[in-house]
Amino acid sequence: MAAIEFYCPHWGSENIAWATFFEQVKEAGYDGIEYGVAYTALEAELDEVWNGASKAGLKIIAQHYDTVDADFSMHYDRYCAWMEKINPYPLVKINSQTGKDYFSFEQNKKLIEAAAQISGNVVHETHRNKFSFAAHITKEYLEKIPDLKITLDASHWVCVAESYLEDQQSAMQLAMERTDHFHARVGYPEGPQIPDPRVNEWQYALNKHLAWWDEIVAQKKNINQTVTITPEFGPYPYMVHDPVTGSPIANQWEVNVFMMNLLRKRYSKD
């Protein structure tokens, strides 16, 4: 049976000391962390993170997210520099939020090819504002770049399309076939994150996403490939806050642990 590994997002826990964070992650039952590495991250920080994770028995998925330059030449250079910096570190894979929605196909393709040349272990996250911001756009990339693998975060596509993609089934099917990692966050037609997946009012949205995740997991199990999942409900502004008190209406950490336990139980039945 293929293994299933769960990764805790560091996003939302930036104010916690690394040692404390690793202890909490381990205690919650995660297999590792997904760590958004800033372009400005220093080698000392990276060493601290990797040494701490190793001591705690945790694996790392490195996440690229902050190459934002509108000038393509500068963007390309910074993107490649980030890849070169992170590549020597032991990691499960690199999850990259790649390119821009306003770059041309050829420009974004150049970034995808550069990542593959530097590391053979890069998956490209479906994300608003990036090349993969919508299902129908990403479909073209997947069709034209046979080796392209993605991190499926369908919550973004649901928000962009303002639907549960019922009329884009061919795009979703191809995306699921090329998914090598996925983010277990639930979106809805008016936003990329429902307030709380534990309440009845949001079960329809949750079930829509579960159907996609079920198919991905089944495909991976058929070829005995490890499934990696990051429950990635985020903090404010993804997490809705009470407009009067400014307090989040749900606890981000608890929601992500809930999602991990829900999926662990669901996929341990086979």
ABEGO torsion letter per residue (X at the ends): XBBBBBBBBABGAAABBAAAAAAAAAAAGBABBBBBBBAABBAAAAAAAAAAAAAAGBBBBBBBAABABABAAAAAAAAAAAAAAAAABBBABBBBBBEBAABBAAAAAAAAAAAAAABAABBBBBBBGBAAABAAAAAAAAAABAABBBBBBAAAAAAAAGBAGAAAAAAAAAAAAABABBBBBBBBAABABBABAABAAAAAAAAAAAAAAAAAAAAAAAAGBBBBBBBABBBOAABBBBAAAGBBABBAAAAAAAAAAAAAAAAAAX
